[in-house]
Amino acid sequence: PYVFGRGGEEVQALQAEGIAFEVVPGVTAASGCSAAAGIPLTHRNLAGSCVFLPGHLAQDDATHDWRALARPGQRRVFYMGVQRLAQIAQQLFGHGLAPDTPAAIVRDGTRPTQTVIACSLRRLVDMAPAYGPQPGLLLIGETVRMSPHYHAD
């Protein structure tokens, strides 16, 4: 509940009002969705690090370190990244990420209605479903190739 959700804000509001509550720990979407889609978050030879990022920025003027995010050898996980997929890809390409870098969108992750689209980031921009009520996790990096859902261009 504390990874790019409003769990922390909700706890603060409850504390301010003196309302008793309990936080139930769970598995973050990055871990659950990537495992359900057959995409490792890290891999000894492909991705030595994993970066969790918000797809929706809290402030319009907020920015990521796109140059660092475009470097190879890492997994990039954008929570709620479907709506801004084109802008995310444009920034990454502009800072040196190869357009054929594998990427995936996992929607309704870990549920019977889960859908996975996995291909190059360039192609994913064209194939991505319209933003809607289903949350989507955007995963970018070489380990996406390991998914049984991956389709090379």
Residue pairs with C-beta under 8 A, 6 or more apart in sequence:
1 7
1 23
1 24
1 25
1 26
2 8
3 28
3 29
3 30
3 52
3 79
4 52
4 54
4 79
4 80
7 23
11 21
11 23
14 20
14 21
28 52
29 79
29 109
29 135
29 137
30 41
30 50
30 52
30 77
30 79
30 137
31 41
32 109
32 110
33 106
33 109
33 110
33 114
33 137
33 139
34 40
34 41
34 77
34 106
34 137
34 139
36 106
36 109
36 110
36 114
37 104
37 106
37 109
37 114
37 116
37 118
37 139
37 147
37 149
38 146
38 147
38 148
38 149
39 104
39 106
39 118
39 139
39 143
39 144
39 146
39 147
40 46
40 47
40 75
40 143
40 146
41 47
41 50
41 75
41 77
41 143
42 48
42 49
42 50
42 75
42 143
43 142
43 143
43 146
46 73
46 141
46 142
46 143
47 73
47 74
47 75
47 141
47 142
47 143
48 73
48 74
49 73
49 74
49 75
50 74
50 75
50 77
51 69
51 74
51 75
51 76
51 77
52 77
52 79
53 64
53 69
53 76
53 77
53 78
53 79
53 81
54 78
54 79
54 80
55 78
55 79
55 80
55 81
55 82
55 83
55 84
55 88
55 138
56 80
56 83
56 84
57 63
64 91
66 91
66 92
66 94
66 95
67 95
67 96
69 76
69 91
69 92
69 95
69 97
70 92
70 95
70 96
70 97
71 96
72 142
74 141
75 139
75 140
75 141
75 143
76 92
76 138
76 139
76 140
76 141
77 137
77 138
77 139
77 140
78 84
78 88
78 137
78 138
78 139
78 140
79 137
80 135
80 136
80 137
81 88
81 105
81 136
81 137
81 138
82 105
82 107
82 128
82 129
82 131
82 136
82 138
83 131
85 105
85 124
85 125
85 128
85 138
86 125
88 138
89 99
89 121
89 122
89 124
89 125
92 101
92 121
92 140
93 99
93 121
93 122
97 121
97 140
99 120
99 121
99 122
100 120
100 121
100 122
100 153
101 120
101 121
101 140
101 141
101 142
102 118
102 119
102 120
102 121
102 140
102 141
102 142
102 143
102 144
102 145
102 150
103 118
103 119
103 120
103 121
103 124
103 138
103 139
103 140
103 141
103 144
104 116
104 117
104 118
104 119
104 124
104 138
104 139
104 144
104 147
104 149
104 150
105 116
105 117
105 118
105 124
105 128
105 129
105 136
105 137
105 138
105 139
106 114
106 115
106 116
106 136
106 137
106 139
107 114
107 115
107 116
107 129
107 134
107 135
107 136
107 137
108 114
108 115
108 134
108 135
109 137
115 129
116 147
116 149
117 124
117 127
117 128
117 129
117 149
118 124
118 144
118 147
118 149
118 150
118 151
119 127
119 150
119 151
119 152
119 153
120 152
120 153
121 140
122 153
123 153
129 136
144 150
